[in-house]
């Protein structure tokens, strides 16, 4: 079982094959020799291939019907605009006229943007792995006209690719029966339910705190005690994993777990993976020290890291964490904000066809900008004449704590920070004159949901208006621009139905938005979407949600996402959503689904917590009843702000200033003519109190 899980999850770390190489889709008067069926696409990735000599089609009835009519196999090539090796293969093979001629003669060629159609990507990635082949992007899969896969792979050099397409085509013509039998077996394999594949049909399993102690012990054996994170390279931030450690240390009083989590956050924030000049995090570091990033910045990473650092700030009050939060928010506002309040998907790693050129610095550049503070800045950011990355190139990173370095330099911490901030401002101004990396301007519902959740958590932690302003605009954008009469759309401007990851992340964001700003409109929207998800996505036989709606296009398999990766599994997020909404609306049907989902996943959580860390957090919190914290009275929102600044992972927070129809507020009245706080567990309420200190004591004592 463990080997099977690890094989399935290996794809998370194959993101290292892909670096950013996006291009702006600018108007041009250039005349092209070739134009194919991708020319009317909206996807930046598909448009990058619209002038290949390959006769590419987008996924759809035209291409699928053509394959059936001509009895040709389909070559399905999947990538995305930020994938370096996708572009390498495009330049080497798909722009090669001889290779294109062979592809056009022998196949119906379909190009797919995995960020637009993650449902198809999930299916055919599983297929390639079922073949015993390595997964990753570009993903090239050969399929029959009825969409069954029979061979595939990732990047192929041009000579190998040319030989492969000829041999595959010949096999399709001369050995069709054997090939189709194999394709049918692969199709059956990927259509197997996740519950059957991972033994989730055997009944649920109750976990105890000792089970989580064991899970933590298995994790800590993989920790990097010097640089934080896991002891491997490359290093991905994996926010859900470190949030689990915070939850575990809070529940179990395990200080070592908290210490490693905070060490990890310190090292990530100090490393080159964080943009010290402009804010925001890159996707991962290529080394084990968080030093050299793959310089692309993804919205989904930064949204989750906002939540993680906000929780850490609530717990510690550490000023560095607040600076990180503010830096991310400033970057979002400056570089990622759509005029209607949505956030774009990603920034490129490359500019002028060179990785990191926008972000790195020479010794002389830093010297000129820093002026008389150069010795301090060079020491602070590890700047050397030789370059701390490639020859002559420096990736800014901190190797010492501010207090330690200030003492070494005979400065106060305030003086040191002033010099650093002055340098950062000058460096940002100069950097903004450089050729900018490309912007992937897709506005994806689920990724915006992750960002909104992070902004809400950051406002809870800090009270800073930048987070409130961005959150308010973003919530309005999602509700007004991405929600239709039919439900959520995945991408702004397109009619693609939202997938479970979109619904789950947006529902979570709207619940968090309510718990931050107490606008019941968004809580009701969360409930409405949850009901739609239950109606369209839920499998009552396996007590899990499908990734696609029952209204979506019929494909050869309908998958369920259960493993937590770079983004937590949509099923784990939905379990948490249902638990919270079940409490807030006193809805036993929600609670039952949530409990059943968690209970049956406990078997896997105990086996492999690293890849089920969000599930583990939710399951761990089920060991104790969730605090239902309700405030009533004119000053209820002000009192709630104080509660929100405290790290309390196992609570719901609800506010009524002038009355509410929500069921939990029934019989909750103001006591002593003051704002009153009710703390309840499993519908049993403690005595009402009028101040935060007494309420906190009751929250910590569920008995």
Wavefront OBJ file of the C-alpha trace (Angstrom):
o trace
v 0.000 0.000 0.000
v 2.763 2.455 0.910
v 4.549 1.862 -2.404
v 1.310 2.417 -4.293
v 0.690 5.701 -2.487
v 4.200 6.951 -3.098
v 4.017 6.005 -6.778
v 0.786 7.924 -7.158
v 2.184 10.935 -5.358
v 5.496 11.086 -7.154
v 3.873 13.408 -9.647
v 3.797 16.193 -7.046
v 7.524 16.484 -7.163
v 7.802 16.212 -10.932
v 6.975 19.882 -11.078
v 10.761 20.246 -11.016
v 10.750 19.301 -14.703
v 8.924 22.508 -15.498
v 10.241 26.044 -15.307
v 8.461 29.158 -16.390
v 8.692 30.288 -19.989
v 5.491 32.255 -20.462
v 5.108 34.918 -23.055
v 2.712 37.814 -23.205
v 0.079 37.336 -25.852
v 0.560 40.719 -27.463
v -0.946 41.933 -30.680
v 1.401 41.541 -33.594
v 1.353 42.235 -37.302
v 3.809 39.416 -37.978
v 2.703 37.035 -40.718
v 2.969 33.338 -39.969
v 3.544 30.528 -42.427
v 1.357 28.153 -40.413
v -1.838 28.623 -38.433
v -3.765 25.724 -36.905
v -7.025 25.196 -35.025
v -5.678 26.650 -31.762
v -5.779 30.185 -33.143
v -9.113 31.012 -31.493
v -8.127 29.668 -28.077
v -8.026 31.840 -24.982
v -5.352 29.784 -23.223
v -1.883 31.421 -23.357
v -0.403 27.935 -23.639
v -2.524 26.898 -26.612
v -1.928 30.205 -28.357
v 1.815 29.613 -28.073
v 1.275 26.597 -30.371
v -1.206 28.192 -32.768
v 1.455 28.725 -35.448
v 3.168 25.345 -35.240
v 3.228 23.347 -38.480
v 1.551 20.592 -36.451
v -2.164 20.681 -37.230
v -3.166 20.998 -33.575
v -6.780 20.891 -32.463
v -8.139 21.876 -29.056
v -9.891 19.094 -27.127
v -13.469 18.919 -28.353
v -16.009 17.223 -30.647
v -14.326 18.344 -33.883
v -11.063 16.559 -33.171
v -12.637 13.525 -31.472
v -15.109 12.976 -34.311
v -12.374 13.427 -36.912
v -10.351 10.660 -35.257
v -13.322 8.307 -35.439
v -14.172 9.199 -39.036
v -10.588 8.720 -40.244
v -9.824 5.874 -37.806
v -6.636 7.562 -36.682
v -5.076 7.434 -33.230
v -5.031 10.643 -31.236
v -1.868 12.245 -29.949
v -2.861 14.187 -26.843
v -0.099 16.574 -25.753
v -0.667 18.204 -22.346
v 1.270 21.090 -20.833
v 0.899 24.593 -19.489
v 2.343 27.995 -20.164
v 4.926 27.825 -17.398
v 6.460 24.475 -18.364
v 10.051 24.798 -19.589
v 10.344 21.320 -21.124
v 7.000 21.814 -22.868
v 8.579 24.719 -24.702
v 11.787 22.834 -25.396
v 9.862 20.018 -27.044
v 7.771 22.524 -28.971
v 10.873 24.209 -30.402
v 12.672 20.949 -31.151
v 9.802 18.863 -32.519
v 6.513 20.697 -32.952
v 8.144 23.516 -34.933
v 10.032 21.003 -37.064
v 8.240 20.704 -40.411
v 9.405 17.167 -41.141
v 8.240 15.881 -37.765
v 5.022 17.887 -38.042
v 4.296 16.288 -41.432
v 4.591 12.808 -39.921
v 2.364 13.775 -37.001
v -0.256 15.269 -39.311
v -0.277 12.263 -41.619
v -0.547 9.646 -38.904
v -2.442 11.231 -35.990
v -5.157 13.613 -34.955
v -3.130 15.993 -32.784
v -4.721 17.622 -29.738
v -3.088 20.225 -27.494
v -4.413 20.633 -23.944
v -3.761 23.231 -21.220
v -3.758 21.222 -17.981
v -4.765 24.297 -15.976
v -7.908 24.664 -18.088
v -8.717 20.936 -18.062
v -7.194 19.328 -14.960
v -9.818 16.559 -15.224
v -8.286 15.257 -18.448
v -4.765 15.742 -17.148
v -5.592 13.663 -14.042
v -6.969 10.812 -16.143
v -4.095 10.552 -18.609
v -1.402 11.144 -15.999
v -2.814 8.153 -14.114
v -2.773 6.194 -17.361
v 0.892 6.868 -18.072
v 1.816 5.898 -14.525
v -0.283 2.732 -14.829
v 1.904 1.869 -17.829
v 4.899 1.957 -15.511
v 6.180 5.114 -17.167
v 7.371 8.310 -15.556
v 4.803 11.105 -15.333
v 5.405 14.809 -15.755
v 4.939 17.598 -18.259
v 4.886 17.771 -21.186
v 2.636 14.738 -21.072
v 2.269 13.054 -24.459
v -0.313 10.286 -24.597
v -1.401 8.158 -27.541
v -5.077 7.272 -27.338
v -7.650 5.493 -29.474
v -10.501 7.422 -31.110
v -12.705 6.370 -28.169
v -10.192 8.020 -25.793
v -8.500 4.899 -24.388
v -4.743 5.343 -23.749
v -2.244 2.792 -25.061
v 1.156 4.512 -24.735
v 2.689 7.748 -23.523
v 5.557 9.598 -21.923
v 6.886 13.039 -21.166
v 9.671 14.883 -22.989
v 11.274 13.152 -25.971
v 14.287 14.513 -27.913
v 13.440 15.064 -31.597
v 15.152 11.941 -32.956
v 13.444 9.722 -30.384
v 10.127 11.459 -30.953
v 10.323 10.933 -34.709
v 11.007 7.217 -34.292
v 8.299 6.894 -31.659
v 5.500 8.413 -33.714
v 6.354 6.158 -36.643
v 6.480 3.009 -34.511
v 3.275 3.874 -32.649
v 1.482 4.582 -35.909
v 2.704 1.311 -37.436
v 1.574 -0.616 -34.358
v -1.866 0.984 -34.586
v -2.213 -0.136 -38.218
v -0.631 -3.585 -38.064
v -1.253 -4.731 -34.463
v -4.530 -3.009 -33.732
v -6.217 -5.890 -31.900
v -3.406 -6.326 -29.378
v -3.043 -2.579 -29.002
v -6.759 -2.065 -28.392
v -6.864 -4.864 -25.837
v -4.007 -3.181 -23.973
v -5.752 0.205 -24.199
v -8.925 -1.309 -22.752
v -6.971 -2.728 -19.812
v -5.372 0.644 -19.092
v -8.778 2.314 -19.319
v -10.199 -0.182 -16.835
v -7.268 0.420 -14.496
v -7.712 4.183 -14.388
v -11.481 3.802 -14.031
v -11.014 1.814 -10.824
v -12.365 3.785 -7.909
v -9.968 5.333 -5.421
v -11.834 3.685 -2.560
v -11.208 0.237 -4.042
v -7.632 1.010 -5.031
v -6.627 2.149 -1.536
v -8.830 -0.129 0.536
v -11.210 2.562 1.762
v -14.191 0.241 1.441
v -13.139 -1.867 4.419
v -14.785 0.430 6.940
v -13.511 3.328 8.966
v -10.825 3.494 11.593
v -10.812 5.504 14.795
v -7.529 7.268 15.566
v -6.233 8.297 18.958
v -3.645 10.895 19.912
v -1.062 8.105 20.109
v -1.716 7.387 16.410
v -0.845 10.994 15.610
v 2.238 10.706 17.813
v 3.293 7.770 15.656
v 2.536 9.722 12.501
v 4.636 12.623 13.743
v 7.503 10.246 14.585
v 7.476 8.974 10.995
v 7.620 12.545 9.720
v 10.353 13.810 12.019
v 12.725 11.110 10.780
v 12.642 12.926 7.421
v 13.156 16.456 8.793
v 16.160 18.600 7.938
v 17.303 19.849 11.357
v 19.576 22.540 9.911
v 17.599 24.113 7.068
v 14.087 23.113 8.008
v 11.575 21.361 5.819
v 12.134 17.783 4.736
v 15.638 16.470 4.243
v 15.638 16.493 0.448
v 16.299 18.650 -2.576
v 14.571 20.257 -4.325
v 12.392 21.702 -1.581
v 8.756 22.662 -1.947
v 7.108 24.758 0.788
v 4.130 22.316 1.205
v 2.059 24.622 3.481
v -0.487 21.945 4.469
v 2.259 19.833 6.042
v 3.512 22.627 8.297
v -0.025 23.648 9.195
v -0.482 20.078 10.391
v 2.550 20.443 12.654
v 1.087 23.642 14.129
v -2.222 21.869 14.706
v -0.499 18.828 16.189
v 1.678 20.870 18.539
v -1.387 22.845 19.654
v -3.385 19.684 20.333
v -0.651 17.565 21.875
v 1.644 20.212 23.396
v 4.463 18.610 21.386
v 7.006 21.440 21.406
v 9.440 19.718 19.017
v 6.844 19.724 16.257
v 6.227 23.424 16.740
v 9.959 24.141 16.834
v 10.623 22.390 13.544
v 7.673 24.084 11.896
v 8.857 27.528 12.963
v 12.450 26.703 11.966
v 11.118 25.779 8.539
v 9.158 29.020 8.226
v 12.202 31.036 9.312
v 14.442 29.342 6.753
v 11.920 29.664 3.918
v 11.442 33.362 4.672
v 15.215 33.923 4.829
v 16.062 32.012 1.669
v 16.115 33.079 -1.930
v 12.789 31.348 -2.481
v 11.323 34.495 -0.896
v 11.595 37.690 -2.949
v 13.130 40.044 -0.399
v 12.848 43.023 -2.725
v 9.341 42.615 -4.107
v 7.561 40.136 -1.854
v 6.034 36.774 -2.654
v 7.435 33.260 -2.860
v 8.716 31.243 -5.773
v 7.396 27.764 -6.262
v 10.350 25.828 -4.842
v 14.117 25.849 -4.353
v 16.359 23.636 -6.451
v 18.688 23.060 -3.488
v 18.221 21.920 0.095
v 18.811 25.367 1.653
v 15.834 27.289 0.210
v 18.446 29.392 -1.603
v 18.070 29.227 -5.384
v 14.452 29.183 -6.541
v 12.833 28.219 -9.731
v 11.855 31.842 -9.995
v 8.224 31.448 -11.066
v 5.630 32.709 -8.601
v 2.324 30.865 -8.405
v -0.861 32.279 -6.909
v -1.822 29.000 -5.248
v 1.474 28.798 -3.351
v 1.311 32.359 -2.098
v -2.323 32.094 -1.054
v -1.561 29.075 1.125
v 1.617 30.625 2.504
v -0.403 33.651 3.597
v -2.520 31.337 5.749
v 0.514 29.487 7.097
v 2.481 32.583 8.090
v -0.667 34.190 9.489
v -1.167 31.195 11.785
v 2.479 31.359 12.812
v 2.144 35.091 13.526
v -0.939 34.471 15.663
v 1.062 31.922 17.595
v 4.315 33.854 18.026
v 3.785 37.532 17.212
v 7.123 37.397 15.370
v 7.666 40.588 13.347
v 9.408 38.745 10.495
v 6.247 36.768 9.805
v 4.242 39.967 9.569
v 6.791 41.394 7.109
v 6.401 38.268 4.973
v 2.615 38.619 5.006
v 2.799 42.270 4.052
v 5.316 41.513 1.298
v 3.038 38.922 -0.294
v 0.060 41.283 -0.148
v 2.023 44.152 -1.684
v 3.190 41.869 -4.489
v -0.375 40.689 -5.123
v -1.644 44.257 -5.293
v 1.240 45.540 -7.422
v 1.714 42.705 -9.925
v -1.132 40.180 -9.776
v -4.346 42.169 -9.364
v -6.977 42.289 -12.093
v -8.954 45.511 -12.294
v -12.075 43.765 -10.994
v -10.365 42.315 -7.943
v -9.327 38.854 -9.119
v -5.767 37.579 -9.046
v -3.775 36.299 -12.015
v -2.326 32.796 -11.967
v 1.439 33.098 -12.222
v 4.558 35.051 -13.065
v 7.265 33.632 -15.298
v 10.685 32.543 -14.146
v 12.330 33.807 -17.322
v 12.750 37.171 -18.925
v 14.717 37.835 -22.091
v 14.930 34.008 -22.373
v 17.058 33.787 -19.243
v 15.956 32.190 -16.010
v 15.866 34.545 -13.030
v 17.284 37.524 -14.924
v 14.608 39.832 -13.544
v 15.382 38.845 -9.941
v 19.165 38.421 -9.576
v 21.848 41.042 -8.874
v 25.513 41.582 -9.614
v 27.947 42.757 -6.975
v 28.319 46.126 -8.719
v 24.568 46.674 -8.999
v 24.116 46.163 -5.280
v 27.117 48.354 -4.508
v 25.735 51.221 -6.565
v 22.262 50.990 -5.081
v 23.362 50.567 -1.461
v 25.914 53.398 -1.504
v 27.347 53.957 1.958
v 25.307 51.051 3.342
v 26.898 48.562 0.959
v 28.913 46.623 3.524
v 25.779 46.128 5.611
v 23.599 45.132 2.661
v 26.211 42.772 1.204
v 26.508 41.035 4.563
v 22.743 40.998 5.089
v 21.932 39.446 1.694
v 25.043 37.279 1.219
v 26.153 39.261 -1.853
v 29.586 38.340 -3.224
v 31.660 39.515 -6.169
v 31.821 35.970 -7.520
v 28.077 35.519 -7.136
v 26.338 33.252 -4.646
v 24.513 31.379 -7.427
v 25.916 31.384 -10.952
v 29.096 33.330 -11.803
v 28.478 36.998 -11.065
v 24.820 36.439 -10.100
v 23.487 36.820 -6.587
v 20.172 35.518 -5.318
v 19.424 37.630 -2.250
v 19.107 35.572 0.922
v 19.616 36.006 4.662
v 21.968 33.718 6.523
v 21.745 35.341 9.963
v 18.981 36.531 12.227
v 18.489 40.320 12.328
v 19.363 40.533 16.015
v 22.560 38.527 15.608
v 23.705 40.443 12.536
v 22.856 43.828 14.077
v 25.051 42.997 17.054
v 27.905 41.914 14.781
v 27.627 45.178 12.823
v 27.296 47.385 15.927
v 23.828 48.502 14.878
v 20.467 48.416 16.550
v 17.881 46.169 14.916
v 15.927 49.293 13.978
v 18.947 50.828 12.262
v 19.618 47.594 10.394
v 16.010 47.291 9.229
v 15.961 50.933 8.103
v 19.019 50.416 5.904
v 17.593 47.193 4.455
v 14.207 48.736 3.712
v 15.822 51.751 2.031
v 17.843 49.418 -0.164
v 14.790 47.273 -0.965
v 12.839 50.335 -2.088
v 15.653 51.466 -4.409
v 16.185 47.949 -5.725
v 12.485 47.527 -6.470
v 12.423 50.806 -8.364
v 15.406 49.753 -10.487
v 14.080 46.237 -10.987
v 10.814 47.607 -12.315
v 12.739 49.136 -15.237
v 13.942 45.694 -16.355
v 12.175 43.550 -18.925
v 9.429 41.907 -16.915
v 8.684 38.196 -16.732
v 5.575 37.036 -18.549
v 2.252 37.068 -16.769
v -0.160 34.162 -16.985
v -3.366 36.156 -16.907
v -5.836 33.329 -16.283
v -8.120 34.035 -13.308
v -8.774 30.589 -11.807
v -11.585 30.191 -9.276
v -9.902 27.704 -6.938
v -6.609 29.565 -6.844
v -8.419 32.814 -6.084
v -10.215 30.964 -3.304
v -6.876 29.953 -1.755
v -5.675 33.555 -1.998
v -8.869 34.887 -0.397
v -8.548 32.455 2.509
v -4.938 33.565 3.015
v -5.849 37.251 2.945
v -8.600 36.695 5.512
v -6.244 34.824 7.833
v -3.665 37.587 7.415
v -6.196 40.272 8.327
v -7.265 38.240 11.354
v -3.648 38.008 12.479
v -2.535 41.584 11.842
v -5.572 43.838 11.471
v -3.793 45.600 8.582
v -6.120 47.216 6.047
v -4.185 46.033 2.985
v -5.427 42.492 3.653
v -9.003 43.612 4.273
v -9.087 45.721 1.114
v -7.730 42.960 -1.123
v -9.988 40.341 0.489
v -13.114 42.442 0.075
v -12.368 43.121 -3.594
v -11.512 39.494 -4.258
v -14.619 38.109 -2.558
v -16.762 40.442 -4.665
v -14.927 39.356 -7.828
v -15.483 35.671 -7.150
v -19.133 36.063 -6.224
v -19.992 38.448 -9.064
v -17.741 37.290 -11.912
v -17.169 33.561 -11.354
v -20.601 32.483 -10.084
v -23.441 31.952 -12.554
v -26.932 30.474 -12.455
v -25.355 27.103 -13.303
v -22.710 27.371 -10.603
v -19.038 28.240 -10.402
v -16.921 28.648 -13.542
v -13.276 27.655 -13.348
v -11.728 30.489 -15.360
v -12.944 34.054 -15.743
v -14.216 34.691 -19.257
v -14.782 31.008 -20.092
v -17.791 28.774 -19.556
v -15.801 25.775 -18.257
v -17.609 24.353 -15.243
v -15.781 24.519 -11.960
v -14.118 21.350 -10.722
v -14.276 20.103 -7.152
v -11.014 21.899 -6.331
v -12.636 25.187 -7.399
v -15.777 24.677 -5.354
v -13.906 23.394 -2.300
v -11.432 26.296 -2.217
v -14.096 28.960 -2.827
v -16.450 27.488 -0.197
v -13.568 27.438 2.268
v -12.734 31.038 1.379
v -16.312 32.237 1.855
v -16.571 30.495 5.242
v -13.301 32.139 6.274
v -14.511 35.472 4.898
v -17.610 35.207 7.075
v -15.506 34.372 10.144
v -13.380 37.444 9.411
v -15.876 40.127 8.341
v -19.156 38.467 9.451
v -21.072 39.143 6.262
v -23.723 36.421 6.237
v -24.155 36.816 2.466
v -20.943 34.877 1.889
v -21.803 32.192 4.421
v -25.073 31.620 2.579
v -23.191 31.465 -0.746
v -20.915 28.833 0.785
v -23.958 26.820 1.826
v -25.575 27.158 -1.616
v -22.411 25.926 -3.350
v -22.062 23.084 -0.845
v -25.563 21.873 -1.648
v -24.688 21.983 -5.346
v -21.501 20.012 -4.716
v -23.458 17.351 -2.822
v -26.003 17.115 -5.635
v -23.513 17.054 -8.511
v -20.236 15.620 -7.165
v -20.989 13.297 -4.230
v -20.706 9.517 -4.481
v -22.860 8.150 -1.638
v -21.505 4.622 -2.163
v -17.930 5.648 -1.371
v -18.660 8.752 0.720
v -16.296 10.861 -1.355
v -16.691 13.543 -3.993
v -15.840 13.138 -7.647
v -13.496 15.688 -9.182
v -16.057 16.508 -11.887
v -19.739 17.353 -11.801
v -22.350 14.931 -13.107
v -23.189 17.730 -15.560
v -19.663 17.786 -17.019
v -18.402 16.168 -20.205
v -18.449 12.376 -20.060
v -14.898 11.001 -20.100
v -13.468 7.493 -19.903
v -13.043 7.803 -16.134
v -14.472 9.919 -13.342
v -11.786 10.425 -10.729
v -11.715 11.382 -7.054
v -8.860 13.463 -5.629
v -7.868 12.225 -2.184
v -4.152 12.941 -1.678
v -2.837 16.241 -0.313
v -0.074 17.570 -2.508
v 1.157 21.074 -3.312
v -2.524 21.991 -3.012
v -4.554 19.963 -0.484
v -6.921 17.370 -1.924
v -10.286 18.816 -2.827
v -11.953 16.058 -0.805
v -10.026 16.975 2.339
v -10.993 20.640 1.962
v -14.638 19.631 1.470
v -14.553 17.498 4.622
v -13.474 20.548 6.620
v -16.061 22.737 4.889
v -18.866 20.322 5.706
v -17.746 20.040 9.316
v -17.783 23.818 9.774
v -21.016 24.425 7.904
v -22.624 21.530 9.753
v -21.891 23.318 13.019
v -22.820 26.793 11.788
v -26.154 25.697 10.332
v -26.746 22.856 12.808
v -27.047 20.530 9.822
v -26.599 16.897 10.779
v -26.421 15.744 7.151
v -23.302 17.884 6.586
v -21.715 16.601 9.778
v -22.431 12.990 8.861
v -20.768 13.275 5.449
v -17.746 15.054 6.949
v -17.324 12.514 9.733
v -17.667 9.534 7.378
v -15.102 10.990 4.952
v -12.579 11.602 7.705
v -13.187 8.274 9.417
v -12.559 6.200 6.291
v -9.400 8.184 5.407
v -7.834 7.534 8.812
v -6.343 4.271 7.564
v -4.261 6.107 4.972
v -3.472 8.995 7.329
v -1.833 6.584 9.736
v 0.209 4.997 6.927
v 1.451 8.072 5.068
v 0.774 11.376 6.896
v 3.148 13.381 4.681
v 0.791 13.007 1.730
v -2.402 13.330 3.755
v -1.400 16.250 5.949
v -4.564 18.287 5.473
v -6.651 15.210 6.203
v -4.477 14.645 9.272
v -5.135 18.171 10.551
v -8.897 17.725 10.191
v -8.881 14.250 11.710
v -6.711 15.409 14.609
v -9.142 18.193 15.473
v -11.944 15.634 15.638
v -10.336 14.164 18.764
v -11.865 17.035 20.729
v -15.149 18.868 20.160
v -14.963 22.071 18.140
v -15.573 25.261 20.099
v -18.631 27.130 18.856
v -17.872 30.751 19.737
v -20.793 33.164 19.299
v -20.774 36.881 20.048
v -23.888 39.036 20.345
v -24.144 42.756 20.960
v -23.210 46.108 19.508
v -19.457 45.597 19.991
v -19.418 41.977 18.917
v -17.231 42.514 15.842
v -14.599 44.413 17.836
v -14.476 41.602 20.392
v -14.275 39.032 17.589
v -11.156 40.721 16.206
v -9.378 39.933 19.447
v -10.402 36.287 19.302
v -9.301 36.040 15.675
v -5.814 37.257 16.563
v -5.349 34.178 18.743
v -4.272 30.852 17.269
v -7.325 28.659 17.871
v -7.494 26.074 15.083
v -10.472 24.136 16.462
v -13.255 26.694 16.550
v -15.996 28.344 14.565
v -16.616 32.051 15.153
v -19.974 33.721 14.583
v -21.161 37.257 15.266
v -24.529 38.973 15.529
v -24.698 42.701 16.213
v -28.349 43.388 15.368
v -29.862 39.915 15.180
v -29.380 36.837 12.990
v -31.580 34.043 11.660
v -28.732 31.520 11.890
v -29.905 28.665 14.148
v -27.054 28.844 16.655
v -28.096 32.370 17.661
v -31.483 31.202 18.900
v -31.838 32.157 22.579
v -28.417 33.899 22.555
v -29.068 37.318 24.064
v -27.015 40.157 25.484
v -26.202 39.749 29.179
v -25.489 42.688 31.532
v -26.072 45.130 28.654
v -22.617 44.249 27.293
v -21.422 42.340 24.288
v -21.743 38.710 25.323
v -19.655 35.710 24.306
v -21.119 32.200 24.281
v -18.745 29.237 24.099
v -20.466 25.943 23.297
v -19.356 22.371 22.618
v -21.657 19.848 20.953
v -24.635 22.180 21.491
v -23.904 22.505 25.209
v -23.030 26.088 26.162
v -20.991 27.320 29.062
v -22.038 30.346 31.056
v -22.056 33.515 28.939
v -19.149 35.886 29.567
v -18.465 39.508 28.696
v -14.714 39.549 28.066
v -12.088 37.878 25.939
v -10.023 36.446 28.827
v -12.938 34.494 30.288
v -14.001 33.317 26.828
v -10.478 32.082 26.059
v -10.414 30.079 29.276
v -13.685 28.414 28.292
v -12.446 27.661 24.754
v -9.404 25.897 26.174
v -11.550 23.805 28.523
v -14.158 21.848 26.551
v -15.268 19.850 29.614
l 1 2 3 4 5 6 7 8 9 10 11 12 13 14 15 16 17 18 19 20 21 22 23 24 25 26 27 28 29 30 31 32 33 34 35 36 37 38 39 40 41 42 43 44 45 46 47 48 49 50 51 52 53 54 55 56 57 58 59 60 61 62 63 64 65 66 67 68 69 70 71 72 73 74 75 76 77 78 79 80 81 82 83 84 85 86 87 88 89 90 91 92 93 94 95 96 97 98 99 100 101 102 103 104 105 106 107 108 109 110 111 112 113 114 115 116 117 118 119 120 121 122 123 124 125 126 127 128 129 130 131 132 133 134 135 136 137 138 139 140 141 142 143 144 145 146 147 148 149 150 151 152 153 154 155 156 157 158 159 160 161 162 163 164 165 166 167 168 169 170 171 172 173 174 175 176 177 178 179 180 181 182 183 184 185 186 187 188 189 190 191 192 193 194 195 196 197 198 199 200 201 202 203 204 205 206 207 208 209 210 211 212 213 214 215 216 217 218 219 220 221 222 223 224 225 226 227 228 229 230 231 232 233 234 235 236 237 238 239 240 241 242 243 244 245 246 247 248 249 250 251 252 253 254 255 256 257 258 259 260 261 262 263 264 265 266 267 268 269 270 271 272 273 274 275 276 277 278 279 280 281 282 283 284 285 286 287 288 289 290 291 292 293 294 295 296 297 298 299 300 301 302 303 304 305 306 307 308 309 310 311 312 313 314 315 316 317 318 319 320 321 322 323 324 325 326 327 328 329 330 331 332 333 334 335 336 337 338 339 340 341 342 343 344 345 346 347 348 349 350 351 352 353 354 355 356 357 358 359 360 361 362 363 364 365 366 367 368 369 370 371 372 373 374 375 376 377 378 379 380 381 382 383 384 385 386 387 388 389 390 391 392 393 394 395 396 397 398 399 400 401 402 403 404 405 406 407 408 409 410 411 412 413 414 415 416 417 418 419 420 421 422 423 424 425 426 427 428 429 430 431 432 433 434 435 436 437 438 439 440 441 442 443 444 445 446 447 448 449 450 451 452 453 454 455 456 457 458 459 460 461 462 463 464 465 466 467 468 469 470 471 472 473 474 475 476 477 478 479 480 481 482 483 484 485 486 487 488 489 490 491 492 493 494 495 496 497 498 499 500 501 502 503 504 505 506 507 508 509 510 511 512 513 514 515 516 517 518 519 520 521 522 523 524 525 526 527 528 529 530 531 532 533 534 535 536 537 538 539 540 541 542 543 544 545 546 547 548 549 550 551 552 553 554 555 556 557 558 559 560 561 562 563 564 565 566 567 568 569 570 571 572 573 574 575 576 577 578 579 580 581 582 583 584 585 586 587 588 589 590 591 592 593 594 595 596 597 598 599 600 601 602 603 604 605 606 607 608 609 610 611 612 613 614 615 616 617 618 619 620 621 622 623 624 625 626 627 628 629 630 631 632 633 634 635 636 637 638 639 640 641 642 643 644 645 646 647 648 649 650 651 652 653 654 655 656 657 658 659 660 661 662 663 664 665 666 667 668 669 670 671 672 673 674 675 676 677 678 679 680 681 682 683 684 685 686 687 688 689 690 691 692 693 694 695 696 697 698 699 700 701 702 703
